[in-house]
């Protein structure tokens, strides 16, 4: 396997991608870092090396998909209250949703960091799951 000369740790935007993965992981403790990460990912995408830009698109998609999932979960949670579901039902739904969201976020960031440190692009930066194709051609 030959490595493109631009696919090195000195590639344009690589350090920004590392910082943004840290901000996304930091959003587990303080939610405000997630929108900052999305803004930085969108801002730096055009001026980065193409393989790094795939990571930045992946990071921006991580924010937007997570935001849409939270909006959908909030609507379901409100619907449970409107339908008169017992409070335990809403609590269990919230617990399961946020546990799944945490697993999804950490998994996406872990795979992204692994591929970034190996100087590899994300195969499918716009994917809903973990950015990898199931089969290589």
Secondary structure, DSSP 4 states (H G I P E B T S, - for coil): -PPPTTSSTTSTTHHHHHHHHHHHHHTTT-THHHHHHHHHHHHHHTTS-HHHHHHHHHHHHHHHHHHHHHHHHHHHHHHHHHTT--HHHHHHHHHHHHHHHHHHHHHHHHHHHHHHHTT---S-TT-SSSS--SS--
